[in-house]
């Protein structure tokens, strides 16, 4: 079974195993999925912009003709050299094409990278890639505190900047959830502070906070606080900005899990103030009022129901990609309505 974890992922990405040319990237952090896919493509071919070297395929189109993946993988480049195939998975199943590649064919100078969202362990695509000797599956999950620290340090090192301690604490609370979004925020911040030597708290609040009007927190917090109007307005803004609805549902799932854990701690006698001040990522001060309301609105059993509801919504969105926005908004508004019903 080849499902990489932790440092194994970093080692593989730094030096991909030629004996495992089929790579599945999946998980709720779509920014991290894209970032890792970009890196794998860059190391697979000499020129990622050359259409003869890098072929892009849509998973839903492959589902109608899975054998096309095999044909593309076995095609010899017109002018020689290495080749790569990048597949963006959708809601339809094209696993049979991947299975054919893993079982019967030896790929030479061709890397296949499949980008997917969240996949259950029993998902055909995930099962095939985890079990095959010529494939590997890599989960892409929201950054931990250690991940964010490394990400920040990497960007600071490139820009030759330091970060004030009070600025670091606030910056950490504003990042996470989507690797690509976090990296973009950091690069804007380092560009803003170029030549200053040190990034201050004012710099962080000016650049990152102001640039985060379309962050997911207002949507998620509004849902659990019972503010349906806020959910509708912020969700609409997110759709206009091109945010994928699945990212919002993933954020809601993480928040529901955190609220459930926190509600259990409070039920066991831990003061709410202690719960709100602890944990990672550290809760930003601007979110505390809405989260306090959410903890008053929902008991642990009701939060279990919400977690199940969000999991169902995530699955429905994968099955009906064209209706993803409708499904996501309906789930969030349902949570907001449920929040109004105490007890």
Order of alpha helices (4+ residues) and beta strands (2+ residues): beta-alpha-beta-alpha-beta-alpha-alpha-beta-alpha-beta-alpha-beta-alpha-beta-alpha-alpha-beta-alpha-alpha-alpha-alpha-alpha-alpha-alpha-alpha
